[in-house]
């Protein structure tokens, strides 16, 4: 082989490797963590959840293959879960003590470190879309309550009466909890939703959307709309979305801490998530997390008996699971 042929061979192999690296993608989602048991959930129910998770993942993969941006994919995938009454986000979200639904959501772009969030909104059909609007079309990161709704309306998002979100199952859970004067039912799958994506351009993004905790009072806000607690993304480290008892995730700065463990302690995404779940357990907190890094490595960790979850990678690997 002469020098010229060798040069061309290297060029061809090099560009093939570059193309392969460029087309690498991954998507991971969750539909909430909580106390779940295989005996208590009928096969039909399990299949219903799995089918919806699959629908969301497949939409994500289709968009990934078409070259869509991570931020757009996170929003569209979460929209699917928000529109399903199965999850505690959008339609089907849990009730507050006052028998209203108040929604929280956030999104972060790992490429630019831009972020957007809304909290305590009652009329925005898809809160994650509002979070994205805050990120892209406002000077702010975090809007709440009426102001957030006013902004979303101005940006042309679909507004709905609070009744749209109501489901009988969630109302029954509220009634049960009110009797016990408790917040959240450990037996009730909480069903917050989240998504993290690595797109073919090498960028990562994470988003989370929730109704919070059943029977919440006084305008309580959990971790989900707080950048650094329930959601975080940085191309240098990872994209993270959390679910669980929000007060503990806020105290730990959970999502940002995972990123910091990777940045300052050189942990892998799985090691960092495990370490953070260990800290959560130390405080007697419960919940779970999904995360991925810019190489498409995926982590799905939790200390509850189940977490609705799933992922797809460009390598062809795929998993959808509920229980431990
Ligand atoms: N983290 C959410 C909150 O505390 C609830 C959940 O994920 O189940 O509002």
Boltz pocket constraint, residues with backbone or C-beta under 6 A from the ligand:
constraints:
  - pocket:
      binder: B
      contacts: [[A, 32], [A, 33], [A, 190], [A, 191], [A, 192], [A, 210], [A, 211], [A, 212], [A, 213], [A, 221], [A, 222], [A, 223], [A, 224], [A, 230], [A, 242], [A, 243], [A, 244], [A, 245], [A, 246], [A, 247]]
      max_distance: 6.0
